[in-house]
């Protein structure tokens, strides 16, 4: 059983920015130190250039990419029953299933799945098959026969395989049996010397001497000369005849083709229908390299545990990772307006009107008296500088500035020089397409029945912003339609001038922007002096205009 405690995922929004990524990393670290449990930082999208610069600058590993947090096979209770060899006898397979209280065994070669055998397969073989040659057709190993009959091989090699002949019970006299026994047959008999000798002289492949009878040395010598194996067993003829077919290998009865199996990363809502349509109860589970892991059954769905999730830097459903509504949300740490995330039960929710989520997290480090190392300080500082535009944004508070200055001291960083490098890296988009630039720092919002997209690029260089504008303008309409947006706004924010040029697309975008800011928006461009914040300036004005 997979009883180990699962990690809690700490994750920011889609199209993550520096605040989102740094918040996930630093908050996961804080939770690990406070609780001793496993918290892992993940990301719901690809990193932009600015955040890549920050990760590289502080030599921090990029959080793992998680596209969807719906419940997966790995979140179910997996029966870690080891794979069985295809040479395993039906008798031992039945015993293994009985002891493990399962009705299915997965057959493996190494760690690769080669087949599935069920109790039904064994029962059908035992009840329906009357072919006396089935043991040789199944290429049954003599070791299996000896084990099944609780016997002992006294002549021959136990690793040999039965490849021809049928099973015969020597119930008649030798004269009649001469017409029945053929070369290679397995002959079940008692302690009659003449019958044993007859079978050997007819070149039987093996004689099985029942009821623990002694076998004369002369018979053993004759058997060796004729290449006949001798097995002795404590059971009588009836029991031996009943048991012997149980010695055949499960390879002969197992299903080999079109095996229905699941992978650890499969989503359970995608496999439920498949499970329901199959008559067998257990299904093999494989890892991403198709190595056998264990089995799951239909009843394991009942115990499937939702992924546990902490959201940072957002609380809107359309910004959250795919499948968030199917996860168990434990906490939300954010600095945005309250929106559409719903939870099944009460959660720890911390929302403060600050310029950066990382300012909140910095304060929590202090509240819990957890030491902040240089790397953590650097990440928190980078996020605050990014989200507050180096303390120039109207979203910035005295708390943000104080936190930034404290963190710069801990990290030993000249924050103005660092911010200049960081913003330059974020606006250096020479290798990106217009579509990639538009989605780099991009969020969707729902206002009434309208879907609005707002992206933003920050730079300290007017020339860089002018180049970016020329590249994205021809693609605005195409991207807006492809994303299913009613309106698209993209802010080209000059950090030094504390202003933004906003380019836009959408039938109502020009009127909305003109009404919101009292400007004359022509040619899909509007200049907005003093507007640098998407969250506190652009979005609220647009929302208010639409709702009027």
FIDRENZA-878630 format. One record per residue (C-alpha): residue in one letter; x, z, y. Coordinates in steps of 0.05 Angstrom, whole numbers, padded with zeros to 5 digits, always signed. Layout:
BEGIN
AXZY ...
//
This chain:
BEGIN
X+00000+00000+00000 X+00025-00014+00071 X+00015+00056+00099 X+00071+00054+00150 X+00048+00067+00222 X+00039+00003+00260 X+00071-00007+00329 X+00029-00007+00393 X+00036-00072+00433 X+00049-00065+00507 X+00034-00130+00543 X+00022-00162+00610 X-00021-00221+00629 X-00016-00295+00611 X+00033-00334+00654 X+00073-00270+00661 X+00111-00255+00725 X+00169-00207+00735 X+00124-00146+00747 X+00085-00161+00684 X+00146-00168+00639 X+00186-00111+00668 X+00125-00065+00665 X+00115-00080+00591 X+00189-00066+00575 X+00195-00002+00616 X+00128+00026+00597 X+00140+00015+00523 X+00206+00051+00531 X+00172+00109+00567 X+00118+00116+00513 X+00171+00116+00458 X+00209+00172+00492 X+00146+00213+00506 X+00113+00206+00437 X+00169+00186+00389 X+00123+00131+00363 X+00135+00057+00360 X+00116+00017+00422 X+00139-00055+00430 X+00138-00097+00493 X+00110-00167+00482 X+00091-00226+00527 X+00030-00271+00527 X+00065-00331+00557 X+00131-00363+00575 X+00178-00332+00626 X+00186-00364+00694 X+00255-00377+00724 X+00254-00314+00766 X+00239-00269+00707 X+00290-00305+00663 X+00342-00290+00717 X+00323-00216+00716 X+00328-00212+00640 X+00396-00246+00641 X+00421-00205+00700 X+00407-00139+00665 X+00424-00166+00596 X+00356-00148+00568 X+00325-00182+00508 X+00263-00223+00524 X+00200-00191+00494 X+00170-00226+00433 X+00118-00279+00446 X+00049-00261+00419 X-00003-00315+00427 X-00062-00279+00397 X-00077-00206+00381 X-00137-00215+00335 X-00134-00176+00270 X-00089-00209+00218 X-00076-00203+00144 X-00017-00158+00161 X-00066-00109+00191 X-00103-00102+00125 X-00086-00055+00068 X-00041-00098+00024 X-00034-00081-00049 X+00041-00083-00059 X+00037-00100-00134 X+00101-00135-00155 X+00097-00205-00183 X+00096-00216-00258 X+00141-00262-00298 X+00107-00322-00328 X+00135-00301-00396 X+00095-00236-00395 X+00049-00231-00455 X-00027-00230-00447 X-00027-00160-00478 X+00024-00133-00428 X-00012-00169-00371 X-00077-00136-00391 X-00043-00068-00394 X-00011-00078-00326 X-00078-00096-00295 X-00112-00036-00328 X-00058+00012-00304 X-00059-00016-00233 X-00136-00020-00233 X-00136-00093-00212 X-00166-00155-00243 X-00113-00204-00219 X-00038-00212-00227 X+00005-00257-00185 X+00057-00295-00225 X+00124-00306-00191 X+00191-00337-00204 X+00240-00299-00161 X+00198-00286-00099 X+00160-00352-00102 X+00087-00353-00125 X+00077-00397-00186 X+00008-00377-00210 X-00050-00328-00214 X-00079-00298-00277 X-00143-00257-00280 X-00175-00213-00333 X-00227-00268-00340 X-00173-00318-00358 X-00148-00271-00412 X-00217-00257-00439 X-00236-00331-00442 X-00172-00347-00480 X-00183-00290-00528 X-00256-00305-00541 X-00259-00380-00538 X-00194-00406-00567 X-00193-00417-00643 X-00134-00465-00644 X-00085-00438-00697 X-00028-00475-00662 X-00039-00443-00594 X+00023-00398-00599 X+00070-00457-00609 X+00034-00498-00556 X+00043-00440-00508 X+00118-00436-00525 X+00112-00363-00543 X+00176-00322-00545 X+00188-00282-00609 X+00202-00221-00565 X+00129-00224-00543 X+00105-00228-00615 X+00148-00168-00636 X+00125-00126-00576 X+00052-00144-00585 X+00053-00125-00659 X+00095-00062-00647 X+00142-00093-00697 X+00215-00104-00711 X+00252-00170-00721 X+00299-00160-00780 X+00321-00233-00788 X+00330-00283-00732 X+00342-00284-00657 X+00288-00248-00617 X+00300-00293-00556 X+00281-00356-00593 X+00216-00391-00576 X+00161-00414-00623 X+00156-00490-00612 X+00117-00516-00672 X+00072-00495-00728 X+00007-00455-00735 X-00011-00384-00753 X-00030-00375-00826 X-00055-00314-00865 X-00028-00316-00936 X-00092-00292-00970 X-00089-00337-01032 X-00039-00343-01089 X+00027-00382-01080 X+00000-00444-01115 X-00055-00453-01063 X-00012-00431-01005 X+00039-00487-01020 X-00015-00536-00996 X-00029-00496-00933 X+00039-00473-00906 X+00078-00525-00866 X+00147-00525-00835 X+00151-00480-00774 X+00087-00440-00789 X+00080-00366-00775 X+00055-00334-00839 X+00021-00265-00839 X+00027-00231-00907 X+00036-00166-00945 X+00089-00138-00990 X+00083-00190-01046 X+00152-00216-01063 X+00126-00282-01091 X+00085-00298-01029 X+00143-00281-00983 X+00189-00327-01023 X+00138-00382-01025 X+00131-00382-00949 X+00207-00383-00940 X+00215-00441-00989 X+00162-00480-00951 X+00207-00472-00889 X+00160-00427-00850 X+00186-00411-00780 X+00170-00337-00788 X+00138-00289-00837 X+00104-00226-00813 X+00105-00170-00864 X+00048-00121-00852 X+00036-00047-00863 X+00110-00029-00853 X+00128-00055-00923 X+00202-00059-00940 X+00231-00129-00945 X+00279-00141-01003 X+00350-00160-00987 X+00343-00223-01029 X+00284-00245-00986 X+00325-00232-00923 X+00382-00274-00951 X+00335-00331-00969 X+00303-00326-00899 X+00371-00333-00865 X+00388-00393-00908 X+00322-00428-00891 X+00323-00408-00817 X+00260-00366-00825 X+00251-00305-00782 X+00223-00240-00810 X+00182-00190-00770 X+00157-00125-00799 X+00098-00088-00768 X+00061-00023-00783 X-00006-00057-00773 X-00049-00086-00829 X-00065-00160-00836 X-00131-00155-00798 X-00100-00120-00738 X-00041-00169-00736 X-00089-00229-00739 X-00129-00199-00682 X-00068-00182-00638 X-00022-00241-00648 X-00054-00288-00598 X-00044-00235-00545 X+00031-00249-00549 X+00026-00317-00516 X+00056-00319-00445 X+00010-00316-00385 X+00040-00382-00362 X-00006-00416-00412 X-00070-00389-00383 X-00053-00379-00309 X-00079-00422-00252 X-00021-00463-00224 X-00053-00514-00178 X-00091-00508-00112 X-00078-00433-00108 X-00116-00398-00053 X-00068-00352-00017 X-00061-00323+00052 X-00003-00311+00099 X+00013-00246+00136 X-00002-00280+00203 X-00069-00310+00183 X-00127-00283+00224 X-00179-00248+00181 X-00238-00281+00215 X-00209-00348+00193 X-00202-00328+00119 X-00267-00290+00108 X-00307-00352+00091 X-00253-00375+00042 X-00253-00307+00008 X-00329-00306+00003 X-00331-00375-00030 X-00282-00356-00087 X-00304-00320-00149 X-00240-00280-00159 X-00231-00216-00123 X-00157-00212-00105 X-00115-00261-00066 X-00039-00267-00060 X-00006-00254+00008 X+00057-00292+00028 X+00105-00284+00086 X+00122-00340+00135 X+00174-00367+00085 X+00122-00368+00029 X+00153-00309-00007 X+00104-00266-00046 X+00087-00199-00012 X+00027-00170-00048 X-00049-00179-00055 X-00111-00167-00014 X-00183-00162-00038 X-00250-00171-00004 X-00259-00096+00004 X-00194-00093+00044 X-00233-00125+00101 X-00269-00059+00110 X-00204-00022+00124 X-00172-00076+00168 X-00143-00041+00229 X-00148-00074+00297 X-00083-00084+00334 X-00070-00028+00385 X-00057-00054+00454 X-00035-00027+00522 X-00048-00074+00580 X-00003-00073+00641 X-00009-00109+00708 X-00080-00137+00695 X-00150-00118+00676 X-00186-00185+00676 X-00209-00215+00610 X-00189-00286+00627 X-00118-00263+00643 X-00109-00222+00579 X-00076-00247+00516 X-00121-00286+00468 X-00160-00239+00423 X-00154-00178+00468 X-00229-00165+00461 X-00217-00158+00385 X-00160-00108+00394 X-00163-00033+00405 X-00143-00024+00478 X-00111+00044+00487 X-00089+00043+00559 X-00090+00001+00622 X-00037+00009+00676 X-00051-00036+00736 X-00052-00045+00811 X-00105-00099+00818 X-00179-00097+00832 X-00224-00075+00775 X-00254-00132+00735 X-00278-00153+00666 X-00239-00118+00611 X-00287-00080+00565 X-00265-00027+00515 X-00299+00001+00454 X-00286+00073+00476 X-00254+00114+00531 X-00182+00094+00549 X-00127+00121+00592 X-00134+00079+00655 X-00087+00086+00714 X-00101+00040+00773 X-00068+00052+00841 X-00068+00011+00905 X+00007-00001+00904 X+00048-00064+00911 X+00073-00065+00840 X+00054-00040+00771 X+00126-00018+00763 X+00119+00030+00821 X+00065+00066+00781 X+00110+00066+00719 X+00168+00093+00760 X+00124+00150+00783 X+00104+00164+00711 X+00177+00169+00690 X+00185+00222+00744 X+00120+00258+00724 X+00142+00262+00651 X+00213+00281+00672 X+00243+00223+00632 X+00312+00200+00655 X+00317+00130+00682 X+00380+00093+00660 X+00412+00038+00701 X+00380-00019+00663 X+00310+00010+00667 X+00321+00024+00741 X+00343-00048+00751 X+00281-00076+00716 X+00234-00031+00755 X+00269-00050+00821 X+00266-00125+00806 X+00191-00121+00793 X+00177-00082+00857 X+00220-00130+00899 X+00185-00189+00867 X+00114-00165+00876 X+00124-00138+00947 X+00167-00197+00969 X+00224-00150+00985 X+00176-00101+01019 X+00147-00155+01065 X+00080-00164+01030 X+00018-00129+01059 X+00008-00100+00989 X+00072-00060+00998 X+00064+00014+01013 X+00113+00068+01033 X+00110+00092+00960 X+00135+00023+00937 X+00191+00022+00988 X+00213+00093+00970 X+00211+00076+00896 X+00252+00013+00908 X+00305+00049+00947 X+00311+00105+00895 X+00317+00054+00839 X+00369+00013+00876 X+00411+00076+00882 X+00404+00091+00807 X+00420+00020+00788 X+00477+00015+00838 X+00449-00049+00868 X+00446-00078+00939 X+00373-00096+00935 X+00373-00147+00992 X+00430-00188+00960 X+00397-00181+00891 X+00329-00203+00918 X+00359-00264+00951 X+00390-00286+00884 X+00326-00271+00846 X+00280-00309+00893 X+00328-00368+00895 X+00327-00370+00818 X+00251-00369+00820 X+00245-00427+00868 X+00298-00470+00834 X+00251-00513+00793 X+00291-00577+00787 X+00282-00582+00712 X+00207-00570+00711 X+00149-00618+00715 X+00095-00611+00768 X+00047-00584+00716 X+00097-00530+00695 X+00110-00510+00767 X+00035-00503+00780 X+00028-00457+00720 X+00091-00417+00731 X+00059-00359+00767 X-00015-00375+00758 X-00078-00334+00749 X-00150-00351+00737 X-00207-00313+00770 X-00282-00316+00761 X-00324-00309+00824 X-00399-00314+00812 X-00404-00376+00769 X-00341-00409+00795 X-00272-00410+00761 X-00215-00408+00810 X-00141-00416+00796 X-00088-00389+00843 X-00013-00402+00835 X+00045-00381+00878 X+00119-00396+00890 X+00161-00351+00934 X+00225-00374+00968 X+00271-00356+01025 X+00284-00430+01038 X+00236-00475+01075 X+00271-00536+01047 X+00261-00513+00975 X+00187-00502+00988 X+00181-00571+01020 X+00211-00604+00958 X+00165-00566+00912 X+00105-00586+00954 X+00122-00660+00949 X+00126-00655+00873 X+00061-00618+00860 X+00014-00651+00910 X+00001-00714+00867 X-00016-00671+00806 X-00064-00620+00837 X-00129-00656+00819 X-00106-00673+00748 X-00085-00602+00732 X-00148-00573+00763 X-00193-00617+00720 X-00151-00605+00657 X-00157-00529+00667 X-00232-00533+00679 X-00226-00504+00749 X-00277-00510+00805 X-00222-00497+00855 X-00146-00494+00852 X-00102-00462+00906 X-00026-00460+00905 X+00013-00417+00954 X+00081-00439+00978 X+00104-00373+01008 X+00163-00368+01055 X+00189-00297+01049 X+00231-00300+01113 X+00175-00328+01157 X+00122-00286+01122 X+00075-00345+01117 X+00046-00392+01065 X+00027-00464+01060 X-00032-00470+01013 X-00045-00536+00977 X-00111-00543+00941 X-00158-00585+00898 X-00232-00581+00881 X-00296-00604+00915 X-00309-00538+00952 X-00236-00518+00962 X-00226-00546+01032 X-00290-00516+01060 X-00277-00449+01026 X-00206-00443+01053 X-00226-00466+01123 X-00283-00416+01126 X-00242-00359+01096 X-00184-00364+01146 X-00214-00402+01205 X-00163-00458+01199 X-00169-00533+01198 X-00150-00551+01126 X-00135-00625+01124 X-00101-00670+01072 X-00108-00616+01019 X-00060-00570+01057 X-00070-00509+01101 X-00018-00468+01138 X-00032-00393+01136 X+00014-00351+01180 X+00021-00279+01158 X-00010-00293+01090 X+00039-00278+01033 X-00003-00240+00982 X-00048-00273+00931 X-00079-00207+00911 X-00091-00174+00978 X-00100-00233+01026 X-00117-00300+00995 X-00162-00279+00937 X-00205-00227+00975 X-00218-00276+01031 X-00238-00331+00983 X-00283-00284+00943 X-00318-00260+01006 X-00329-00331+01030 X-00359-00354+00964 X-00404-00293+00958 X-00431-00305+01028 
//
